[in-house]
Amino acid sequence: MPFDVENEASPSPWDGLTLFEINSVRDYLLDQESLDLTEDLSNVGTKFNYIYVTDLLPPRKSEVLAYLDGSATKPQRYSRVTIYR
């Protein structure tokens, strides 16, 4: 799915992760030495730990409804990451 560059600064609760968010999550995980993640994916095999996918964890329905009603701020965005180890 292509990124919506116009909306990247302020994505809606339903937009996929922005390129900035994906890179931020990747950089954070690569800094965690205990995960021993491989950054070079050209020769990844079963003996390497690597990030397989990073997805948006959808916000709670109640948080989105409160935001749409104007009684709450925009829900925070979280990601769900699958790491192969």
N, C-alpha and C positions, 0 to 999 in steps of 0.2 A: 504494500500500500504506500503510495507516495506521500511525503510530508507536505502539509499545507503551510508553506513558508509565511504567508500573510498572517496566519493564526498562531504561529509558533511562540510569540511573546506572551499570549494569554489564551491557552487552549481551553475549550469548553470541557465540562466533565466527561463528555463522550468521545472527545478526540483521542486518537491513539497517542502514544508517547512521541514527543518531539525529538528531533535529532539531538538537541542539547540535553534532554533528559536521558536518552539512551546512552550518550557519551559520558554523562555524569555518573550514571550507575556503573557503567563499565570501568571508568577510572577508579571509582571507589572500591569496587571489587578487586581490581588488579592491585590496589594498594594493601589489601588484606593478605599478608604473607602466609597466614595459616591456611589459606585456601590453595596455595601453590598453583595458581592458574597459569596456563600457557597462553601467551599473547600471540605467538606466531601459529596460525592455524593451518599453515600449508602442509604440515606432515603430522597432523593430530591422529593419534591412535588410542587404543584402550588404556595405555599406561599414562595418559596425560589428563589433567583436569582443565576443563575449558567451559566458557559460557556458551550454552547452546541457544537459549532464547531469552529475550527480555520483553515482557508484556505489561500493559496497563492493568492494574488491579482495579476493577470498577468501584466507584464510591458507593456507599450505602444509599439505597433509594430514599430513605428519610432525610439524609443530608442534601441530596439533590433537590428534593421537593421543598425543603426549607430555603435553599438558595434561590429557587425559582419564585417562591412566594415573597422573597425579599426580606425574610426574617433571619437569614444567616449569610455568612460569607461563602464564597465559592469553596467547595470541598477540596481538601488537600489531595494531591495526586500521589499514588504509590505504584511501585512496579513489583512484578512477580518475576523472579529470575530462575531459570532452570540451569543448573551446573552439572555437567557430567564429570564424575570422579572415578 
